[in-house]
Amino acid sequence: MTSAAVPLTRKLYLAPLLLGAWAAAVAVAPTLAVKLALAAPAVLLPLSVWTLELPPRWIACFFAAALLLPPLPIAWGDSGPHPSLWFAALGLAAGVFSLNRWNVPLSGLNAALLAFLTVLLFSIAPAAFYSGPAIAGNSLVRVGLFAIGVYVFFFTAHGPGAATDPWASLRRLFWVAVAAALFACIDFYFQFPAPAGYGAQFVWLDSGVYRRAQGLFYEASTLGNFCAFFLVMIAVAIARPRAETPVSRIALALGGAVFLAAMVLSYSRSSVLNVLTALSVLAWLNRKRIRLLRLVVVLIPGAAAAAWLIWNLLPQFVEMYWLRLSASAVYLTTATEGVLSGRVASWRILMAWIAAHPWQAWLGLGYKTLPYTDYLGAPVVGDNMYLTTIVETGVLGLAALVWLCVAILRSSARAARAADPTRSFLGTWILCFWAGQMVQMLSGDLLTYWRVLPLYFWVLALAVRP
């Protein structure tokens, strides 16, 4: 054998030797988590190459992972890292590889999104000053998670991520969402072990204590908000001609039953208020159309069928949920503290701090620091997007949030009046939902729901893109 053939022979044997060593390492790994970590490249590398072949693919993969996968069983942060973050990183790479396809005009909505994100970034400085570098680092991570939704918007509306067939993309997203909501219903019925970092939210019944439905999300409120989003979509679709909706009437009915059941099992009252607000806006938009009657005729039997099914499966839960809703309406003004589940006490703490420290309130204490810092004496969960925003990011942060909400409403209203049926449908959907979202923000920090917020911004991007 010649000297030139020896290196070639070694190269031929090197690949199978490395593969064999890799397989052996996976086989002898002591725990399942280590085995999965060692075997992950076999799936991630080809999947990453396939994802990067077409820029919009990472968004579809991100949505599927965010809705259908639990966090990884790795001790990192409040919960393990989520697989969808891998696709977010691929999306950043896809944007860098396609820089020549970006065209971001100066508009009110674009400026509002960037202004709010900029305020969140600047709030990291007071977070480090008041709460220390560790909490400031967590705050920076939270800003990064919110930025995923902003990036999805710009990537879709003004970058290489524009969907060539929005109707087909919406159909796939709809069925992925139905699967996520259906799992949440099954999860509640069987009470599967919760994923890492779940919210300790329970319902006490005579038959036992049950964890509120949350599916694969971190908490039940996220599930309720997610279901409200698609229930609004279904209502908008029913109010329009069949040709101007992404899925059939049968699919809308089946999906509506699943989303309604999941929202009820999440035990979220604010999500119901979100949907009612959105339906009110939709009714106003369709006040001169006969299709509004069709909307009522279809929604009421569908809601009744879903309620009947849940009643037969979980009668005690439905009775308790109905009592909770009715008591909330009756005692809202006379027993506000009990109705709002202790939120008023937290709001008093935050408002007292604003009154005592008006100058500090101009800059805030740092984004998403209140649940972790002892600066106010003890951690506080604000459960009010407007109030926590002014405490954490200051007056400028609240102004940026209001500007963002107004810009979303204006842009979606403009799209709702468009002649193109696709833009009109998407604009009406996001207009109605965001009106409900602004009401629900009074009792929840909804912009921290980073796994579903990109969905909302994606629909907004499809509605307003040039």
Summary of the structure (lengths in Angstrom):
residues: 466
radius of gyration: 24.2
end to end distance: 66.0
largest distance: 94.8
contacts: 1520
relative contact order: 0.12
helix: 72%
strand: 2%
